[in-house]
C-alpha cells in the first residue's frame, strides 16, 4: 500500500505532461527525460518506433495509421488520420449503436477563396476539436501543393496557384487545428502536382521555380504555422524520391527553415528504407515488418549511424510527449457537430466567389419560383473523393437549401432529378459498381419542357457539377469543358428564359477550374462555391438571396483555353487508366516543368494573354474605393497601407491584394507578384477601414540559381493595391537596398 501511495504521488507530480509511472522506480517517458529514454531503448525498440503500426489493435479503430507503443517505458501508441476537409473516420463501429460522424468542412480551394486567415483559423479550431474528441493525435493535413495545372485530381485539397496565398492559408489551418493540443501534417512535400503515376513520377524542376513556387508555400507554412509533422510525397524530385532526399528533408526543411517536428512518409514506403531513414524521414507509414528489418540491417551494417538513428527516435519521442494519448486525454467521442456545422456554413458563406452579375441579376428576393436544373442540384458535390473525403451524416443539396431559404421550386422538375438519381444509384448497386458521382451523366430535358418551365417560373438556376479525388487526374474534355448535354441544356435554358425577360443563374459546384469563356455569355450571373462542405448548399442559397454579400476571390486563373496554360504542354491530360489511353510517356514517367516560374497569373499577366477570369477576381453586391496609398521602406522591408471605403448601398467585405513590381535589370521577373493581402471587416455603406501590410526584404527576393542565393535587387519597387491581379486600384513606390541570402541545397 505504501508503494502504491508513492506511485500516486509521483504520478501527480508529473502532471499531465507525462505518461505516468506505473511502479515506483520504473523508468517511463516524460517530457523532460527523453535523453534518458533514448539510452534505455533497445536497438529493436528504437527501430520499431520509426515504423508505423499497421495491423495493431488500437483504441481508436479505422484511422489511417499509428505509431507503435513500448509499454515498458510508458511510450503510448498515437493515432493519425485524414484529412484536409475534416476528420475521416468510419462512422459506425462493431459493438455499439453510437455513430461517429464528422463535419464536412469546406474544401481548401474554397477556403483559399476567402483570402481570410482569421476565418481559416477559426474554422480549423472547430475541426481540430473533432480530432481531439475522437481520440486522434494528428490530422494528416493540410494538403498544399500548388495548382500548377487545373486538371490535377487533388486540386480541391490544395489552395492556390500562388505560393504566398497557399502558404498563408495553410499556416492558419495549422494554427487552428493545433490550438486543440493535436497535431497536423503538412503535405505532400514536395512537387506532388499530378496524380497520374504519382508513386513514381519524376518532377524535373529548375532550382528557381522549385524555390520560388513549389517550396515557398511550404516554407511559409512551416515557419508561420509550426506544424508537428510534415509528410513527404510519393514522387521523385529531379531523380530522387522526396522521401529519400536529404537535401529536401534535412538541409532545406530543418537546417534552413528550422522545422523541429517529425517527417513521415506518405502511406507506402519505397524499397530503400535505409536511405529514407538517413535522409531524415523519421516515420515510415503505414508500416510493416519488412521496413523494420531493413532499418535493423542498415544499422547493423553501419549504413545508418547510431547518431542518425537516435536523431530520428528523438524526434519521435518529442512528438509523442505532445500528444493527447501521452497526456491520457479522456476523449468523449461526442464533439458538438451541430455547432461545427454552423462554423462550416459560415466559412463557406465568406468564401464563395461571384464571377458574374450582369445588371444586378443577383441577389434574388428569396420568394421567387425557381426552376432548378442540373443533377448536382440534388447530387450536390460537398467534398472531393479519396483521403480528402469525410464521412458526414448528411450533405445538404441545393433543392433542400433553396426551399429552406424561401424559394418555391418547380416540383415536377425537382422530382425528375430525384428519380433520375435514384435510378442511377439503383443501377450502380445492381451492377455491383461502386457508387461514383464522377460517372453520372446529366439527363436531357426536352425543349418543349423547358419552354413550359420558363413560362411557369420566375428564374432558372442551373447547377454544373464536377468531382475528382486522390489517385486520378481530370481529363479534357470531360472534366474541363461542358459536355454536349450540358451545353445544349444551358443554351436552351438561356434562350427560353431570356426571351421572356427572366434571369438565368449558373452555380459552379466544381472541384477545379473549368472552361467558362465559351458559355458565360449565356448566364446573367455565375456563382462559384467550389465544393463547399456539408452545409455549403445553404451558403449558396444565402448568397443568392443576398442574406450574405459575396466576398470571395479566385485563388487561381480561369484560362480561355486549356492549352493557353504553359504546363498543359507537359501534363498527361489524355491519360485514361480505365481505357488504356496514354499521352506522351514523359508526362507519365517524368514531367518536365519547362515553364519554370511562369505558372498561373505570373505567365498570363506578364505575357498579356487573355483569360476568362483573372487571379484574385471576385464581385460583390456593393462597390469599394481605394484611396490614400502609403508605402514606406525600412531596414527590414516595406510597410504599406490603403484606405478602403464602401461606396455602394450594401454592407460588404473587400479583399485587397498587394502586388509588387520589381525594378528592371538582373533576373527576369513577372509583371507583378502577390506579396501580401488583407480583408476588411464588414463595412457599412460609406464606412472605411485602413488596411496595413508588411513585406520583408526577404519576401521581395528572387532565387538566383547561378549564385545559389535569394537576392533582393536594389532599385525602385512599385507597390500595387489590387482588387485582382488585373485590376490595380492604387500604386505607390519606394527604394530598396540590395540584399542576399545564400542557401546550401541545390538540385
Buried (B, 14 or more C-beta within 10 A) or exposed (E): EEEEEBBEEBBEEBEEEBBBBEEBEEBBBBBEBBEEBBEBBEEEBBBBBBBBBBEEEBEBEBBBBBBBBBEBBBBBBBBBBBBBBBBBBEBEBEEEEEEBBBBBBBBBBBBBBBBBBEBBBBBBBBBBBBBBBBBBBBBBBBBBBBBBBBBBBBBBBBBBBBBBBBBBBBBBBBBBBBBBBBBBBBBBBBBBBBBBBBEEBBBBBBBBBBBBBBBBBBBBBBBBBBBBBBBBBBBBBBEBBBBBBBBBBBBBBBBBBEBEBBBBBBBEBBEBBBBBBBBBBBBBBBBBEEBBEBBBBBBEEEBBEEEBBBBBBBBBBBBBBBBBBBBEBEBEEEBBBEEBBBBBBBBBBBBBBBBBBEEEBBBBEBEBEBBBBBBBBBBBBBBBBBBBBBBBEEBBBBBBBBBEBBBEBBEEBBEBBBEBBEEBEEEBEEEEEEEEBBEBEBBEBEEEBBBBBBEEBBBBBBBBBBBBBBBBBBBBEEBBBBBEEBBBBBEBBBBBBBEEEBBBBBBBBBBBBBBBBEBBEBBBBBBBBBBBBBBBBBBBBBBBBBBBBBBBBBBBBBBBBBEBBBBBEBBBBEBBEEEEEBBBEEBBEBBBBBBBBBBBBBBBBBEEBEBBBBBBBBBBBBBBBBEEBBBEBEEEBBBBBBBBBBEBEBBBBBBBBBBBBBBEEBBEBBBBBBBBBBBBEEBEBEEBBEBEBBBBBEBBBBBBBEEBBBBBBBBEBBBBBBBBBBEBBBBBBBEBEEBEEEBEBEB
